[in-house]
Amino acid sequence: MTFTGKDLIEAGIKPGSWFRAMLEEANAVGAIDPEALKRFIPPPKLGLTSGLPFALLAEAETEDEEINLVNVRETMEVLMRTPVLKAGAALPDSCPAGSVGTIPVGGVAVSEAIHPGMHSDDICCSVALSTYPDRSPADVLDAVHQATHFGPGGRDDMPMPRDIAAKFPDNPFTADLAEIADHHFGTQGDGNHFAFVGTLASSGETALVTHHGSRGFGSKLYRAGMKTADAWRKKLSPETLKCNAWIPADSADGEAYWQALQILREWTRANHFAIHDAAGKAQDRFWNEHNFVFRRSDGLFYHGKGATPAFDGWAEDATDLTLIPLNMAEPVLIARGRNNPNALGFSPHGAGRNLSRTEHRRRGLGDLEAETRGLDTRFYCGIPDSTELPSAYKNAAEVRRQIAKFDLADVVDEVIPYGCIMAGDWDRDMPWRKNRA
C-alpha cells in the first residue's frame, strides 16, 4: 500500500509543504505515526515582541554623554524586541556600535539561544595579567615590544599549541580555520588592543596586561556563525534584525558553534600567555574575556558585548578577579565582581567612548604629549593614533564612580601605568589612502 496526502489528512495532519517529507517517511516505514511525523512541521515563525524592559546603569555629566545615552537607550529598545531574549542591561561604559538595534558596547543580553552578532567579530576580546617581581617596568616593556606583533598580518615563528590545533578538524566551524589561527597566533591586532606595563599598587611588582581578541580566526568564525544564524532567522523569525539572528542552542548547529567558541576561547587565552612568556618568566597570572557568551546554571546564554563577567564560576579557569582597563594614562583596575542582578551579573569592561573615532578626529582632539606626559607610550607602526588617547574615552574617574554607585564591582588593586604599546595608525600610509588623496 502506498500512502497519499488523503491518508495524512485522515490521520489528522494539517496539509502543507511538509507532506512530501511525511509521505516519504510513512511509505518507507509502512505506517502513519502522526506524532512521529510532526517533526517535519516547522515551528511557527516568531515575530518581534513589544520589547522587554532593560536596565540602563549609566549616567551622563556632559552633553556628549547625554547624546550617547539617548543613542544607547534607542538601540537597546529595538534590541529587546528580539523574540528569544529574556533580559538586557547597559553598563556605565555603554556606547552604540552599529545600526539601531545592534547590542551596544557595554551591553548584556540574556537569551535562550546563541546570537553571534552579540559577541561581534572580535570574539573573546579579553585582558590578561602576569607579574614579573624581579624586573623593572622598562625591561618588561622593551621585552614585550620585541615579543609581540601589532597591525595586519600574522607570524610564523610562534605556532599555536598542538593540543589546541588538534581540536580544529573535528568541528565544522573550525575545520577550515586552523591555518589562519596558526598564522595569527602570537599577534595582537590593532585599534584599542594594547600591551600595558605598570606596577601593582599593593606591592610595587611589575605587571604586564595585554588586551586583544581572536584575530582573523575569530573574524572568520564570526562570519560563519552569522551566516548560519541568518539561515535560521529566515526560517524562524524573518522580522528579527539580521544583526540579532540566533542559532538554536539545541540544534546540531548550536552545539557545534558552542564548541567552536570554546576552542576559540582556549586559543585566545593561550595567545595572551604565549606573548607574556615570550617577554620573560612570569609569576602570578589571570585573565578574563569581555566579548563572549557565557552559559549559566539556568541554561540561558549571557552575551557580554564589552562587558566583564562579575559572577562566580563564569569559566572553569576563572579566578575571583577580573581586569577593567580605563585608558593608557590611567590604572588598570583589578576588580572583584559583585554579581549585581540589575547588571545581569556583569561589570564594565573599560571606560567606553562618547565619540566615534571619526568625530574625535573631526574635532581635532588628542594631544599625545599632554595626555601621556611621563609615560613611555609607543605605537608599534610608528604613527600615533589620536583616537586611542585618553581624550577619546569617557572620563575614567566618572566611570569608577558609577561602578561603585551601581554596585558592579569592588576595586581591590590597581596596575599603575608606566607605559604601553598600541598598534597605532598603521593604515595611514596604505596605498588606497594615498590614491584617494
VEXZADREN-494665 format. One record per residue: residue in one letter; x, y, z of N, C-alpha, C in turn. Coordinates in pm, whole numbers, padded with zeros to 5 digits, always signed. Example, Ala and Ser with C-alpha at 12.3 -4.5 7.8 and 13.67 -1.06 7.14 Angstrom:
% VEXZADREN-494665
A+01319-00569+00780+01230-00450+00780+01320-00330+00780S+01285-00225+00708+01367-00106+00714+01290+00003+00787
This chain:
% VEXZADREN-494665
M+00085-00120+00000+00000+00000+00000+00088+00124+00000T+00049+00219-00083+00121+00346-00088+00033+00455-00028F+00086+00524+00073+00009+00630+00137+00009+00755+00050T-00103+00830+00061-00118+00956-00012-00148+01069+00086G-00158+01188+00031-00191+01303+00114-00324+01288+00182K-00420+01220+00116-00551+01198+00176-00540+01118+00305D-00447+01020+00305-00427+00939+00426-00373+01025+00541L-00285+01116+00509-00231+01205+00613-00340+01294+00669I-00426+01347+00581-00535+01433+00628-00629+01354+00718E-00661+01232+00678-00749+01149+00760-00687+01115+00894A-00552+01118+00899-00482+01094+01026-00478+01218+01113G-00539+01325+01063-00548+01447+01143-00432+01543+01124I-00354+01528+01016-00238+01615+00992-00277+01727+00897K-00247+01850+00935-00281+01966+00854-00195+01968+00727P-00256+01991+00611-00179+01993+00485-00076+02106+00483G+00033+02081+00412+00136+02184+00398+00253+02131+00317S+00356+02214+00306+00473+02177+00227+00547+02058+00286W+00517+02028+00410+00584+01917+00479+00527+01780+00440F+00417+01777+00364+00354+01649+00328+00450+01559+00251R+00530+01619+00165+00620+01537+00082+00715+01456+00168A+00779+01522+00265+00873+01452+00353+00799+01349+00439M+00677+01383+00482+00598+01291+00564+00562+01165+00487L+00522+01185+00362+00485+01068+00282+00604+00978+00255E+00719+01038+00230+00840+00957+00210+00869+00873+00334E+00854+00937+00452+00879+00867+00578+00776+00757+00600A+00646+00790+00582+00540+00693+00608+00550+00573+00515N+00578+00598+00388+00589+00487+00293+00714+00404+00316A+00817+00466+00370+00940+00391+00399+00920+00295+00515V+00843+00338+00617+00823+00253+00736+00695+00171+00726G+00608+00208+00630+00485+00132+00610+00375+00165+00708A+00383+00283+00770+00280+00321+00867+00278+00472+00884I+00162+00525+00925+00149+00668+00954+00143+00686+01104D+00247+00748+01157+00253+00779+01301+00247+00931+01315P+00128+00987+01340+00114+01133+01344+00211+01203+01438E+00236+01144+01554+00327+01208+01649+00470+01213+01595A+00513+01102+01536+00649+01097+01481+00664+01190+01362L+00557+01206+01285+00564+01289+01164+00558+01438+01193K+00520+01475+01314+00511+01617+01349+00645+01688+01339R+00754+01612+01347+00886+01675+01341+00911+01742+01207F+00833+01705+01103+00851+01766+00972+00778+01900+00959I+00694+01931+01057+00621+02058+01053+00707+02166+01117P+00746+02268+01044+00832+02372+01101+00758+02449+01210P+00831+02498+01310+00765+02576+01415+00709+02705+01358P+00609+02762+01422+00554+02888+01371+00659+02998+01378K+00658+03086+01280+00755+03195+01276+00727+03293+01390L+00836+03339+01451+00827+03431+01564+00837+03575+01516G+00743+03657+01557+00750+03799+01526+00821+03874+01637L+00850+04000+01614+00913+04082+01717+00816+04102+01833T+00871+04111+01952+00788+04134+02070+00768+04285+02089S+00689+04319+02189+00666+04461+02220+00787+04522+02289G+00881+04438+02329+01004+04488+02390+01010+04465+02540L+01113+04393+02584+01133+04370+02727+01196+04492+02791P+01171+04514+02920+01243+04621+02991+01390+04585+03006F+01474+04683+03024+01617+04660+03044+01669+04761+03144A+01783+04732+03202+01845+04822+03299+01948+04909+03229L+01938+05040+03245+02039+05132+03193+02115+05187+03313L+02229+05126+03340+02309+05159+03458+02421+05254+03419A+02383+05373+03381+02480+05474+03336+02420+05612+03355E+02506+05708+03379+02464+05847+03397+02546+05937+03306A+02489+06053+03275+02557+06149+03187+02589+06277+03263E+02710+06328+03241+02752+06455+03301+02761+06566+03198T+02789+06531+03073+02810+06630+02968+02708+06611+02857E+02703+06707+02766+02610+06697+02654+02644+06577+02566D+02773+06553+02542+02812+06437+02462+02769+06308+02527E+02782+06301+02658+02741+06180+02730+02590+06161+02724E+02515+06270+02730+02370+06261+02723+02326+06211+02586I+02388+06261+02481+02356+06215+02345+02391+06066+02332N+02504+06029+02389+02546+05889+02384+02443+05799+02452L+02394+05840+02569+02298+05756+02640+02163+05751+02570V+02123+05860+02506+02000+05857+02426+02012+05752+02316N+02128+05748+02251+02151+05651+02144+02157+05509+02197V+02218+05492+02315+02224+05360+02376+02083+05312+02411R+02004+05401+02468+01866+05365+02504+01786+05326+02380E+01803+05399+02272+01729+05371+02149+01765+05234+02094T+01894+05203+02088+01934+05074+02031+01893+04959+02122M+01897+04979+02254+01854+04874+02347+01705+04847+02334E+01626+04951+02314+01481+04932+02300+01448+04846+02179V+01520+04866+02069+01497+04784+01950+01553+04643+01970L+01670+04634+02029+01732+04504+02057+01639+04415+02138M+01574+04474+02239+01494+04395+02332+01361+04349+02274R+01338+04376+02147+01220+04321+02078+01251+04185+02014T+01377+04142+02022+01417+04012+01966+01344+03901+02042P+01274+03810+01974+01182+03717+02040+01240+03629+02149V+01363+03579+02133+01415+03481+02228+01492+03543+02344L+01501+03676+02350+01570+03740+02460+01487+03734+02587K+01556+03727+02701+01491+03720+02832+01520+03841+02919A+01634+03908+02898+01670+04024+02980+01784+04099+02913G+01802+04225+02953+01910+04305+02896+01955+04413+02993A+02076+04463+02971+02130+04570+03054+02236+04644+02976A+02255+04772+03012+02362+04853+02955+02438+04917+03071L+02570+04907+03069+02656+04943+03181+02717+05083+03163P+02791+05134+03262+02844+05271+03254+02933+05300+03134D+02993+05198+03075+03080+05221+02960+03006+05205+02827S+02874+05204+02830+02795+05179+02710+02815+05285+02603C+02818+05240+02479+02821+05329+02363+02773+05250+02242P+02703+05316+02148+02649+05245+02032+02761+05184+01947A+02726+05077+01879+02826+05008+01795+02756+04946+01676G+02708+05029+01585+02640+04976+01468+02504+05040+01450S+02425+04984+01360+02292+05037+01332+02201+05018+01453V+02092+05093+01456+01998+05085+01567+01944+04942+01579G+01947+04890+01700+01907+04752+01724+02024+04661+01751T+02146+04707+01719+02267+04630+01748+02301+04646+01895I+02338+04539+01962+02377+04548+02101+02493+04647+02116P+02485+04740+02211+02593+04837+02225+02715+04777+02294V+02829+04840+02278+02942+04809+02365+02897+04840+02507G+02933+04755+02601+02885+04773+02737+02746+04715+02758G+02700+04636+02660+02567+04577+02669+02570+04431+02709V+02462+04388+02773+02444+04248+02814+02306+04203+02766A+02299+04086+02707+02171+04031+02662+02164+03883+02700V+02053+03845+02763+02032+03707+02805+01932+03644+02710S+01962+03524+02661+01879+03461+02560+01873+03311+02580E+01771+03251+02520+01765+03105+02519+01845+03046+02404A+01902+03133+02320+01978+03090+02202+02112+03162+02197I+02192+03131+02095+02324+03193+02077+02315+03292+01961H+02354+03417+01986+02348+03523+01886+02491+03565+01850P+02546+03521+01738+02683+03561+01702+02701+03713+01697G+02598+03786+01653+02610+03931+01645+02624+03998+01780M+02597+03925+01887+02605+03985+02020+02739+03961+02088H+02829+03887+02020+02968+03885+02067+03058+03954+01966S+03005+03987+01850+03072+04061+01743+03188+03982+01683D+03255+04043+01584+03361+03970+01514+03489+03959+01594D+03505+04041+01696+03623+04030+01783+03589+03938+01899I+03559+03813+01864+03513+03717+01965+03621+03698+02072C+03578+03693+02195+03668+03668+02308+03773+03777+02325C+03741+03899+02284+03829+04010+02319+03844+04007+02470S+03967+04017+02518+03993+03984+02657+04119+04053+02707V+04140+04045+02838+04257+04104+02903+04322+04000+02992A+04456+04004+02998+04530+03908+03078+04644+03979+03151L+04671+03936+03272+04776+03997+03354+04876+03892+03400S+05004+03928+03395+05111+03848+03454+05202+03942+03532T+05262+03892+03638+05355+03973+03716+05498+03924+03697Y+05593+04019+03708+05736+03993+03693+05806+04060+03812P+05808+03995+03928+05851+04060+04053+05994+04113+04051D+06084+04049+03978+06225+04087+03985+06272+04168+03864R+06177+04225+03789+06215+04301+03670+06152+04439+03672S+06218+04532+03608+06169+04670+03604+06063+04684+03496P+05974+04782+03510+05875+04806+03404+05940+04835+03269A+06050+04909+03269+06117+04942+03143+06166+04816+03074D+06222+04723+03151+06272+04598+03095+06159+04515+03035V+06047+04505+03107+05934+04425+03059+05871+04490+02936L+05860+04622+02934+05802+04689+02818+05888+04667+02694D+06020+04677+02710+06109+04651+02597+06096+04506+02550A+06086+04416+02646+06079+04273+02612+05950+04240+02537V+05837+04293+02583+05711+04261+02517+05705+04330+02381H+05772+04444+02367+05777+04510+02236+05845+04420+02134Q+05946+04348+02176+06015+04255+02087+05936+04126+02066A+05854+04091+02165+05788+03960+02162+05656+03960+02084T+05588+04075+02078+05454+04078+02022+05453+04128+01878H+05334+04133+01820+05315+04185+01684+05179+04254+01677F+05177+04380+01634+05054+04454+01614+05035+04484+01466G+04912+04514+01429+04883+04551+01292+04839+04434+01208P+04830+04453+01077+04779+04346+00990+04877+04231+00978G+04823+04119+00930+04909+04003+00906+04935+03923+01031G+05019+03823+01015+05049+03735+01127+05197+03705+01134R+05229+03587+01186+05369+03548+01201+05376+03396+01192D+05493+03345+01164+05510+03201+01150+05612+03144+01248D+05659+03229+01340+05762+03185+01434+05706+03152+01572M+05572+03155+01588+05511+03123+01716+05386+03040+01689P+05400+02911+01656+05283+02829+01623+05192+02809+01744M+05063+02790+01717+04972+02764+01828+04999+02626+01885P+04966+02606+02012+04992+02477+02078+04926+02361+02004R+04993+02249+02002+04945+02133+01928+04813+02079+01983D+04796+02085+02116+04674+02030+02172+04551+02111+02130I+04570+02241+02106+04460+02323+02056+04439+02296+01908A+04547+02289+01833+04538+02263+01689+04466+02131+01661A+04482+02034+01748+04421+01903+01727+04270+01906+01735K+04212+02012+01792+04067+02020+01808+03997+02080+01686F+04072+02143+01597+04011+02212+01484+03941+02119+01384P+04002+02007+01342+03943+01928+01233+03807+01868+01264D+03776+01843+01391+03653+01772+01426+03531+01861+01439N+03548+01992+01423+03435+02083+01437+03406+02149+01302P+03282+02145+01254+03254+02200+01121+03280+02350+01109F+03276+02421+01221+03301+02565+01215+03450+02599+01216T+03534+02512+01269+03677+02541+01279+03763+02460+01184A+03704+02362+01115+03783+02268+01034+03871+02338+00932D+03823+02451+00877+03900+02520+00773+03974+02643+00826L+03980+02657+00958+04037+02780+01014+04171+02759+01085A+04223+02638+01080+04347+02609+01152+04464+02691+01098E+04469+02711+00967+04583+02781+00908+04589+02926+00954I+04475+02996+00950+04478+03137+00992+04495+03148+01142A+04440+03054+01218+04459+03055+01363+04606+03038+01398D+04674+02953+01326+04817+02931+01349+04898+03054+01309H+04864+03114+01194+04938+03230+01143+04922+03352+01233H+04804+03369+01295+04779+03486+01379+04812+03464+01526F+04855+03343+01560+04893+03318+01700+05017+03402+01734G+05015+03463+01851+05126+03548+01893+05115+03691+01844T+04995+03731+01797+04975+03867+01749+04858+03932+01824Q+04853+04067+01819+04754+04139+01899+04659+04229+01821G+04675+04243+01692+04578+04319+01616+04602+04468+01615D+04493+04545+01614+04503+04690+01600+04397+04757+01688G+04360+04881+01652+04254+04951+01726+04290+04975+01871N+04202+04933+01961+04223+04960+02104+04298+04848+02177H+04355+04754+02102+04431+04647+02166+04568+04699+02208F+04622+04643+02316+04745+04700+02371+04823+04600+02454A+04947+04638+02483+05029+04576+02587+05063+04688+02685F+05020+04676+02808+05028+04780+02910+05118+04731+03022V+05217+04809+03058+05310+04770+03166+05303+04873+03277G+05299+04823+03399+05295+04912+03515+05336+04838+03640T+05302+04893+03753+05336+04832+03881+05211+04817+03966L+05202+04708+04040+05089+04686+04128+05092+04787+04241A+04981+04852+04266+04973+04949+04375+04998+04882+04509S+04959+04757+04523+04970+04686+04650+05112+04644+04685S+05194+04612+04583+05325+04553+04612+05440+04618+04537G+05411+04696+04434+05517+04755+04352+05572+04661+04248E+05521+04537+04241+05569+04442+04142+05532+04488+04001T+05620+04459+03907+05592+04491+03767+05486+04395+03712A+05392+04451+03637+05285+04371+03579+05266+04406+03432L+05234+04306+03353+05202+04322+03213+05055+04288+03193V+04981+04375+03125+04842+04349+03089+04831+04356+02937T+04781+04250+02876+04758+04253+02731+04608+04253+02704H+04572+04315+02594+04431+04327+02554+04421+04297+02405H+04351+04190+02370+04324+04158+02230+04221+04047+02224G+04174+04018+02104+04076+03913+02084+04135+03796+02007S+04057+03743+01915+04094+03619+01849+04138+03639+01704R+04163+03767+01667+04225+03799+01539+04148+03743+01419G+04217+03703+01312+04149+03656+01192+04070+03528+01215F+04115+03446+01306+04043+03324+01343+03902+03361+01391G+03895+03455+01486+03765+03495+01538+03677+03561+01434S+03739+03643+01350+03662+03713+01248+03595+03614+01151K+03670+03512+01112+03613+03413+01019+03509+03325+01088L+03531+03290+01214+03431+03212+01286+03302+03293+01301Y+03316+03421+01329+03202+03510+01341+03121+03512+01210R+03189+03525+01098+03118+03529+00970+03043+03398+00945A+03106+03287+00979+03039+03158+00961+02920+03147+01055G+02935+03195+01177+02825+03193+01273+02710+03281+01228M+02741+03400+01176+02636+03490+01130+02562+03431+01010K+02635+03365+00922+02571+03302+00805+02474+03193+00850T+02517+03112+00945+02431+03006+00998+02311+03065+01070A+02336+03166+01153+02228+03229+01229+02126+03293+01135D+02172+03353+01027+02079+03418+00936+01992+03316+00863A+02049+03199+00834+01967+03093+00773+01855+03050+00869W+01888+03040+00997+01785+03009+01097+01685+03123+01110R+01733+03245+01104+01644+03362+01115+01537+03359+01006K+01578+03329+00886+01483+03327+00774+01376+03220+00794K+01411+03112+00862+01314+03005+00887+01229+03034+01010L+01290+03091+01114+01223+03103+01243+01162+03240+01271S+01229+03346+01223+01183+03480+01260+01233+03584+01160P+01173+03588+01041+01220+03682+00939+01215+03828+00982E+01127+03862+01077+01118+04000+01123+01236+04042+01210T+01305+03945+01267+01419+03977+01352+01530+04041+01269L+01593+04144+01325+01704+04209+01256+01816+04108+01232K+01881+04120+01117+01989+04027+01085+02098+04029+01192C+02127+04146+01247+02233+04155+01348+02199+04078+01475N+02069+04048+01495+02027+03977+01616+01983+03834+01588A+02016+03783+01471+01982+03644+01436+02043+03548+01537W+01978+03434+01552+02028+03339+01652+02038+03197+01595I+02120+03117+01665+02132+02974+01636+02067+02900+01752P+01964+02819+01729+01902+02745+01839+02005+02659+01912A+02010+02671+02043+02114+02603+02120+02103+02452+02112D+01980+02400+02097+01961+02255+02096+01971+02194+01957S+02009+02273+01857+02027+02221+01722+02170+02170+01705A+02193+02093+01600+02330+02048+01571+02420+02167+01544D+02368+02269+01476+02445+02390+01452+02481+02459+01583G+02383+02466+01673+02407+02533+01801+02513+02463+01883E+02506+02332+01888+02604+02256+01965+02743+02271+01905A+02752+02268+01772+02882+02280+01706+02939+02421+01725Y+02854+02522+01715+02903+02659+01730+02948+02684+01873W+02875+02632+01969+02913+02647+02110+03051+02585+02134Q+03074+02466+02080+03203+02402+02096+03313+02480+02023A+03280+02537+01908+03378+02619+01836+03418+02740+01918L+03322+02799+01988+03353+02912+02075+03449+02871+02187Q+03435+02750+02238+03523+02705+02345+03666+02683+02293I+03677+02632+02169+03810+02617+02107+03873+02755+02090L+03794+02848+02041+03845+02984+02021+03886+03048+02153R+03809+03026+02256+03844+03081+02388+03978+03026+02436E+03997+02896+02420+04123+02833+02462+04240+02891+02381W+04217+02911+02251+04320+02971+02165+04356+03111+02213T+04256+03191+02246+04282+03330+02285+04357+03337+02418R+04319+03255+02512+04391+03252+02640+04537+03214+02618A+04560+03109+02538+04697+03066+02510+04774+03175+02438N+04706+03251+02353+04771+03359+02279+04823+03466+02373H+04739+03507+02468+04783+03606+02567+04911+03559+02637F+04905+03440+02692+05014+03397+02779+05138+03352+02701A+05122+03319+02573+05240+03294+02490+05321+03423+02473I+05251+03534+02455+05319+03664+02446+05382+03700+02580H+05311+03677+02689+05365+03704+02822+05492+03621+02846D+05486+03493+02809+05602+03406+02831+05719+03446+02743A+05689+03495+02622+05796+03538+02533+05867+03663+02586A+05797+03738+02672+05856+03857+02733+05940+03823+02855G+05932+03700+02902+06011+03658+03017+05932+03571+03111K+06000+03515+03209+05935+03425+03305+05846+03504+03399A+05716+03473+03395+05619+03544+03477+05585+03462+03601Q+05515+03530+03693+05475+03462+03816+05324+03449+03819D+05255+03531+03896+05109+03521+03905+05045+03567+03774R+04933+03507+03740+04862+03547+03619+04715+03511+03627F+04634+03588+03561+04493+03555+03543+04441+03634+03424W+04321+03603+03380+04266+03669+03262+04115+03666+03267N+04052+03744+03183+03907+03734+03162+03870+03791+03025E+03769+03732+02966+03717+03785+02841+03605+03886+02870H+03579+03975+02774+03467+04069+02790+03386+04083+02661N+03410+03997+02564+03330+03987+02441+03303+03839+02421F+03199+03788+02485+03181+03644+02477+03039+03607+02517V+03012+03476+02513+02884+03421+02554+02909+03323+02668F+02837+03340+02774+02853+03255+02892+02722+03181+02918R+02731+03053+02951+02611+02976+02985+02607+02955+03135R+02501+03003+03197+02490+02993+03342+02402+02874+03381S+02389+02852+03511+02319+02734+03561+02171+02732+03524D+02114+02847+03487+01974+02848+03445+01956+02801+03301G+02068+02765+03235+02061+02715+03099+02056+02822+02993L+02051+02949+03034+02042+03059+02938+02182+03106+02899F+02188+03179+02788+02315+03228+02735+02327+03378+02761Y+02433+03416+02832+02456+03554+02871+02561+03614+02778H+02517+03701+02689+02604+03764+02590+02659+03894+02647G+02789+03904+02659+02854+04027+02703+02927+04090+02587K+02880+04206+02543+02948+04278+02434+03026+04392+02499G+03153+04366+02530+03227+04465+02606+03171+04473+02747A+03155+04358+02810+03104+04350+02948+03178+04237+03018T+03222+04263+03139+03308+04170+03213+03225+04083+03308P+03241+03952+03305+03165+03868+03398+03198+03903+03543A+03095+03915+03624+03114+03951+03765+03046+03851+03857F+03024+03730+03806+02962+03625+03885+03061+03511+03904D+03044+03434+04009+03136+03324+04039+03124+03213+03935G+03238+03152+03905+03239+03034+03820+03198+03060+03677W+03232+03179+03624+03193+03208+03486+03271+03126+03384A+03378+03061+03430+03454+02968+03345+03531+02875+03436E+03572+02761+03382+03646+02664+03464+03778+02721+03513D+03840+02810+03435+03969+02866+03474+03954+03004+03538A+03831+03042+03573+03807+03174+03631+03866+03185+03771T+03922+03301+03802+03958+03333+03939+03848+03425+03994D+03868+03479+04111+03769+03573+04164+03802+03717+04125L+03904+03734+04038+03946+03867+03997+03928+03887+03847T+03897+04010+03809+03890+04047+03669+03961+04182+03650L+03980+04219+03523+04054+04340+03489+03964+04439+03416I+03976+04568+03454+03900+04674+03387+03998+04785+03349P+04049+04784+03225+04136+04893+03181+04051+05017+03150L+04108+05136+03172+04035+05262+03150+04090+05340+03032N+04216+05379+03039+04286+05434+02923+04435+05426+02952M+04519+05462+02855+04662+05438+02867+04729+05519+02979A+04663+05625+03025+04721+05708+03130+04661+05682+03267E+04568+05589+03274+04501+05556+03400+04534+05414+03442P+04521+05384+03571+04547+05247+03616+04451+05147+03554V+04499+05025+03536+04411+04913+03507+04357+04865+03641L+04225+04858+03652+04163+04818+03777+04161+04666+03790I+04201+04618+03906+04186+04476+03939+04065+04468+04031A+03962+04401+03984+03833+04407+04050+03781+04270+04090R+03692+04273+04184+03617+04153+04223+03469+04184+04197G+03406+04104+04113+03269+04131+04071+03168+04120+04184R+03057+04193+04169+02951+04195+04270+02831+04110+04230N+02830+04057+04108+02718+03975+04060+02584+04045+04082N+02580+04173+04049+02458+04250+04069+02351+04203+03970P+02233+04160+04021+02129+04111+03930+02079+04219+03834N+02083+04345+03874+02040+04452+03783+02130+04458+03660A+02258+04423+03678+02353+04421+03567+02366+04282+03507L+02276+04191+03550+02274+04054+03500+02405+03981+03526G+02476+04024+03633+02599+03956+03672+02722+04004+03599F+02722+04128+03548+02838+04180+03474+02882+04314+03530S+03005+04351+03496+03060+04483+03528+03120+04541+03400P+03156+04670+03401+03211+04731+03279+03342+04665+03235H+03372+04678+03107+03496+04623+03053+03602+04730+03039G+03567+04856+03059+03661+04966+03044+03588+05098+03055A+03641+05200+02990+03581+05333+03001+03478+05360+02892G+03485+05294+02779+03390+05321+02672+03414+05458+02608R+03340+05486+02503+03356+05611+02428+03227+05692+02428N+03241+05824+02418+03127+05910+02391+03124+05953+02245L+03241+05953+02181+03253+05997+02043+03308+05885+01957S+03264+05878+01833+03323+05784+01739+03465+05829+01707R+03543+05740+01648+03678+05776+01606+03673+05892+01506T+03578+05885+01414+03566+05990+01312+03537+06125+01375E+03445+06127+01471+03409+06254+01536+03525+06307+01620H+03598+06218+01684+03714+06260+01763+03816+06329+01674R+03840+06272+01557+03934+06334+01463+03878+06465+01410R+03749+06467+01377+03689+06588+01320+03702+06707+01413R+03691+06683+01542+03701+06791+01640+03846+06830+01669G+03939+06755+01611+04079+06787+01633+04127+06758+01774L+04066+06658+01837+04104+06624+01974+04226+06533+01974G+04292+06526+02088+04406+06437+02103+04539+06510+02102D+04602+06517+02217+04734+06580+02232+04825+06478+02297L+04905+06410+02215+04987+06299+02263+05077+06341+02379E+05149+06451+02364+05243+06493+02467+05172+06526+02597A+05064+06602+02588+04996+06644+02709+04924+06528+02779E+04866+06437+02700+04784+06332+02758+04864+06212+02808T+04990+06202+02768+05070+06087+02810+05201+06129+02875R+05206+06252+02925+05329+06305+02984+05377+06214+03098G+05504+06180+03094+05562+06096+03198+05550+05947+03172L+05483+05910+03063+05464+05769+03030+05544+05732+02905D+05584+05605+02898+05653+05553+02780+05546+05495+02687T+05492+05581+02601+05382+05542+02514+05435+05515+02374R+05410+05395+02323+05465+05353+02195+05353+05309+02100F+05377+05334+01972+05286+05289+01868+05367+05199+01775Y+05325+05074+01766+05404+04970+01701+05445+05006+01559C+05355+05070+01484+05385+05105+01346+05461+05238+01336G+05475+05308+01449+05548+05434+01450+05462+05556+01428I+05332+05537+01399+05242+05651+01375+05139+05655+01486P+05135+05760+01568+05038+05768+01677+04894+05765+01625D+04807+05706+01704+04664+05701+01675+04593+05788+01777S+04551+05907+01736+04491+06002+01830+04361+05949+01890T+04294+05856+01819+04167+05805+01869+04184+05701+01979E+04308+05674+02018+04333+05585+02131+04391+05660+02251L+04400+05791+02242+04447+05870+02355+04337+05882+02460P+04372+05919+02583+04270+05928+02688+04150+06015+02653S+04171+06121+02573+04060+06210+02539+03955+06141+02453A+03987+06025+02396+03891+05953+02313+03794+05871+02396Y+03818+05861+02526+03738+05774+02612+03660+05855+02716K+03564+05789+02776+03487+05853+02883+03579+05886+03000N+03537+05981+03079+03614+06023+03196+03632+05904+03290A+03757+05868+03316+03787+05748+03395+03735+05759+03537A+03749+05876+03599+03702+05894+03737+03550+05877+03744E+03481+05925+03642+03336+05914+03640+03292+05769+03623V+03364+05693+03539+03331+05552+03522+03353+05478+03654R+03462+05509+03723+03488+05445+03853+03378+05479+03952R+03333+05604+03951+03225+05645+04043+03100+05565+04017Q+03068+05545+03888+02946+05473+03855+02958+05324+03883I+03077+05268+03871+03098+05128+03910+03061+05110+04057A+03102+05206+04139+03070+05200+04282+02922+05228+04305K+02869+05331+04241+02730+05370+04265+02633+05259+04230F+02655+05192+04116+02564+05087+04072+02602+04951+04128D+02701+04946+04218+02739+04824+04289+02776+04711+04191L+02867+04744+04100+02902+04650+03994+03028+04570+04023A+03122+04628+04098+03248+04558+04128+03319+04632+04240D+03405+04560+04310+03493+04620+04411+03634+04625+04353V+03696+04741+04354+03834+04755+04309+03925+04714+04424V+04007+04608+04403+04090+04555+04510+04238+04585+04490D+04277+04627+04370+04415+04664+04343+04417+04739+04210E+04533+04795+04175+04547+04869+04051+04684+04842+03991V+04692+04850+03858+04820+04849+03790+04848+04994+03749I+04944+05055+03818+04977+05195+03794+05058+05204+03665P+05019+05289+03569+05083+05287+03438+05229+05332+03437Y+05309+05258+03362+05446+05300+03328+05452+05334+03179G+05392+05248+03098+05392+05271+02954+05309+05165+02884C+05291+05182+02754+05212+05085+02680+05253+05084+02533I+05211+04980+02464+05233+04966+02320+05096+04945+02256M+05069+05021+02150+04948+05003+02072+04987+04992+01924A+04895+04948+01842+04927+04933+01700+04958+05067+01637G+04882+05170+01674+04898+05299+01609+04816+05307+01481D+04828+05417+01412+04751+05440+01289+04824+05376+01172W+04829+05243+01171+04910+05170+01074+04860+05183+00930D+04732+05216+00912+04680+05221+00774+04683+05362+00715R+04745+05459+00785+04750+05594+00732+04824+05600+00599D+04928+05521+00584+05008+05525+00461+04975+05410+00365M+04860+05347+00385+04820+05239+00294+04799+05297+00154P+04831+05221+00048+04822+05271-00090+04686+05330-00125W+04577+05266-00076+04446+05317-00115+04421+05456-00058R+04480+05486+00059+04466+05620+00116+04541+05723+00032K+04662+05687-00011+04742+05777-00093+04672+05803-00226N+04615+05698-00285+04547+05717-00413+04426+05807-00400R+04350+05790-00290+04233+05874-00269+04273+06019-00251A+04384+06039-00175+04434+06177-00156+04475+06239-00288
